[in-house]
């Protein structure tokens, strides 16, 4: 099995907020991430596919095709957007990095499968010290 990772970058804003809680409880749990005016991140997205190499190309998946899929299915929908307000696949969900990675996986999985590869991992780096990985489980 061979693994191929494509890295993309984008910027987006969000706010962590539970509408069932008081302002005080939200600030206690989410801290600065509960800023009523939102806050932003310069995200780094790693998308890893896996498979066997094709005998005609030596590729698991053409890296340009993978990049095009990521840009069309994710980047164009989230770059310079507010995750809480502008991104349909995050509607009604907490915009934590964990849920965001799952949402990205859901946007990519079917298209990547149709291309003949298997999505292995979505790694979403939110800050230099925080990232999440989702393996579709």
Rosetta blueprint (number, residue, H / E / L):
1 X L
2 X E
3 X E
4 X E
5 X E
6 X E
7 X E
8 X E
9 X E
10 X E
11 X E
12 X E
13 X E
14 X E
15 X L
16 X L
17 X L
18 X L
19 X L
20 X L
21 X L
22 X L
23 X H
24 X H
25 X H
26 X H
27 X H
28 X H
29 X H
30 X H
31 X H
32 X H
33 X H
34 X H
35 X L
36 X L
37 X L
38 X L
39 X E
40 X E
41 X E
42 X E
43 X E
44 X E
45 X E
46 X E
47 X E
48 X E
49 X E
50 X E
51 X E
52 X L
53 X L
54 X L
55 X L
56 X L
57 X L
58 X L
59 X L
60 X L
61 X L
62 X L
63 X H
64 X H
65 X H
66 X H
67 X H
68 X H
69 X H
70 X H
71 X H
72 X H
73 X H
74 X H
75 X H
76 X H
77 X H
78 X H
79 X L
80 X L
81 X E
82 X E
83 X L
84 X L
85 X L
86 X L
87 X L
88 X H
89 X H
90 X H
91 X L
92 X L
93 X L
94 X L
95 X L
96 X L
97 X H
98 X H
99 X H
100 X H
101 X H
102 X H
103 X H
104 X H
105 X H
106 X H
107 X H
108 X H
109 X H
110 X H
111 X H
112 X H
113 X H
114 X H
115 X L
116 X L
117 X L
118 X E
119 X E
120 X E
121 X E
122 X E
123 X E
124 X E
125 X E
126 X E
127 X E
128 X L
129 X L
130 X E
131 X E
132 X E
133 X E
134 X E
135 X L
136 X L
137 X L
